[in-house]
């Protein structure tokens, strides 16, 4: 896909945004590192956020994720 984008003259090509703090503990750090090897820039686009429609469920998911991180 990257080769195609270059051949087509794309100035910007993004597999997926890397939102948040760039830290080795961030689950998306591997994606950041991969993109950085292509001399990509860290760009955070507006609109990259979670829209929480069920706050109670979101709290349960967040707590579960923290527990799983600690268990790893």
C-alpha positions in Angstrom: 0.0 0.0 0.0 2.9 2.4 0.8 4.5 1.7 -2.6 1.2 2.3 -4.3 0.8 5.6 -2.5 4.3 6.7 -3.5 3.7 5.7 -7.1 0.4 7.7 -7.2 2.2 10.8 -5.8 0.4 10.8 -2.5 1.8 13.3 -0.1 0.0 11.9 2.9 -0.9 8.3 3.5 -1.9 6.9 6.9 -2.8 3.4 7.9 -4.2 4.5 11.2 -3.6 7.4 13.5 -1.5 7.0 16.6 -3.4 9.0 19.2 -2.1 9.9 22.7 1.3 9.8 24.4 4.1 8.1 22.5 5.4 5.8 25.2 6.7 2.2 25.0 3.8 1.2 27.4 1.2 2.4 25.0 -0.4 -0.5 23.1 0.0 1.5 19.9 3.7 2.1 20.3 4.6 -0.7 17.8 2.5 1.1 15.2 4.2 4.4 15.9 7.6 2.7 15.6 6.7 1.0 12.3 5.5 4.3 10.8 8.5 6.2 12.2 10.8 3.9 10.2 9.4 5.3 7.0 10.3 8.8 8.2 6.7 9.6 8.9 5.7 12.4 11.2 3.7 12.1 14.3 0.3 13.8 13.5 -2.8 13.7 15.6 -5.9 14.7 13.6 -8.9 16.3 15.0 -11.8 14.0 15.6 -9.7 11.1 16.9 -11.5 10.4 20.0 -14.0 8.0 21.6 -17.6 9.1 21.8 -18.9 7.4 24.9 -22.5 6.6 24.6 -22.7 4.2 27.6 -20.7 5.6 30.4 -21.2 2.7 32.8 -20.1 0.1 30.2 -17.1 2.4 29.3 -16.0 2.4 32.9 -16.2 -1.4 33.1 -14.2 -1.8 29.9 -11.5 0.7 31.2 -11.2 -1.1 34.5 -11.0 -4.5 32.8 -8.2 -3.2 30.5 -6.2 -1.9 33.5 -6.5 -5.3 35.2 -5.4 -7.1 32.1 -2.4 -4.8 31.8 -1.3 -5.6 35.3 -1.8 -9.3 34.7 0.5 -9.3 31.7 
